[in-house]
Amino acid sequence: MAKSEYSNYQKDVIFNYYQNLDAIALGRLGELVSELYLAETEAKKERLWQRAHKAMVNLKIPPAIISHIMGTKDVRILAKNLNEWLAKSK
């Protein structure tokens, strides 16, 4: 198998992706909040909450906050915390 060589541009793109990984994950969590607001069935809400839980774990949110959000499963609480996390990341 040939050795993979990246151009300088490709190296910069890869580097920037990993530098902004937290911001990308917060953006995806924001999309999940929107989807949770719009979800109509309980099954879909449960799947979205599981994805939100996984996203918060990947973002290294303190377990106490995650358990509170997951215990209430209130989208408003998740959205409020997300806004705080976004503010801290800037």
C-alpha positions as CSV (number, residue, x, y, z in Angstrom):
1,M,0.0,0.0,0.0
2,A,1.4,3.4,-1.0
3,K,2.3,5.9,1.7
4,S,-0.3,8.7,2.0
5,E,1.1,12.1,1.5
6,Y,-1.0,15.2,2.1
7,S,-0.5,18.6,0.4
8,N,0.2,21.6,2.6
9,Y,-3.4,22.7,1.9
10,Q,-4.8,19.4,3.0
11,K,-2.6,19.5,6.1
12,D,-4.0,22.9,7.0
13,V,-7.6,21.7,6.5
14,I,-7.0,18.7,8.8
15,F,-5.2,20.8,11.4
16,N,-8.1,23.4,11.4
17,Y,-10.7,20.7,11.7
18,Y,-9.1,19.3,14.8
19,Q,-8.5,22.8,16.3
20,N,-12.3,23.5,15.9
21,L,-13.6,20.1,16.9
22,D,-15.3,21.5,20.0
23,A,-17.0,24.3,18.1
24,I,-18.2,21.7,15.5
25,A,-19.6,19.4,18.3
26,L,-21.4,22.4,19.9
27,G,-22.9,23.2,16.6
28,R,-24.2,19.7,16.2
29,L,-25.6,19.8,19.7
30,G,-27.4,23.0,18.7
31,E,-28.9,21.1,15.8
32,L,-30.1,18.4,18.2
33,V,-31.8,21.0,20.4
34,S,-33.7,22.2,17.3
35,E,-34.6,18.7,16.4
36,L,-35.8,18.0,19.9
37,Y,-38.1,21.0,19.9
38,L,-39.6,19.8,16.6
39,A,-39.8,16.0,17.5
40,E,-43.3,14.7,17.5
41,T,-43.0,11.1,18.7
42,E,-41.6,9.8,21.9
43,A,-39.4,7.3,20.1
44,K,-37.8,10.1,18.1
45,K,-37.3,12.2,21.2
46,E,-35.6,9.3,23.0
47,R,-33.2,8.7,20.1
48,L,-32.4,12.4,20.0
49,W,-31.8,12.6,23.8
50,Q,-29.4,9.6,23.5
51,R,-27.5,11.5,20.8
52,A,-27.4,14.6,22.9
53,H,-26.1,12.6,25.9
54,K,-23.3,11.2,23.7
55,A,-22.5,14.6,22.4
56,M,-22.2,16.1,26.0
57,V,-20.0,13.2,27.0
58,N,-17.7,13.8,24.0
59,L,-17.6,17.5,24.9
60,K,-16.4,16.5,28.4
61,I,-19.3,18.3,30.1
62,P,-19.2,17.6,33.9
63,P,-21.2,14.5,34.7
64,A,-23.4,16.3,37.3
65,I,-24.6,18.7,34.6
66,I,-25.2,15.8,32.1
67,S,-27.2,13.8,34.7
68,H,-29.3,16.9,35.6
69,I,-30.1,17.6,32.0
70,M,-30.8,13.9,31.2
71,G,-32.8,13.6,34.4
72,T,-35.2,16.4,33.5
73,K,-35.0,15.9,29.7
74,D,-36.1,19.5,29.3
75,V,-35.0,21.0,26.0
76,R,-35.0,24.5,27.5
77,I,-32.4,23.6,30.1
78,L,-30.3,22.0,27.4
79,A,-30.6,25.1,25.2
80,K,-29.7,27.4,28.1
81,N,-26.6,25.4,29.0
82,L,-25.7,25.2,25.3
83,N,-25.8,29.0,25.1
84,E,-23.5,29.2,28.0
85,W,-21.1,26.7,26.5
86,L,-21.1,28.5,23.2
87,A,-20.3,31.8,25.0
88,K,-17.4,30.2,26.8
89,S,-16.0,28.7,23.6
90,K,-15.7,32.1,21.9
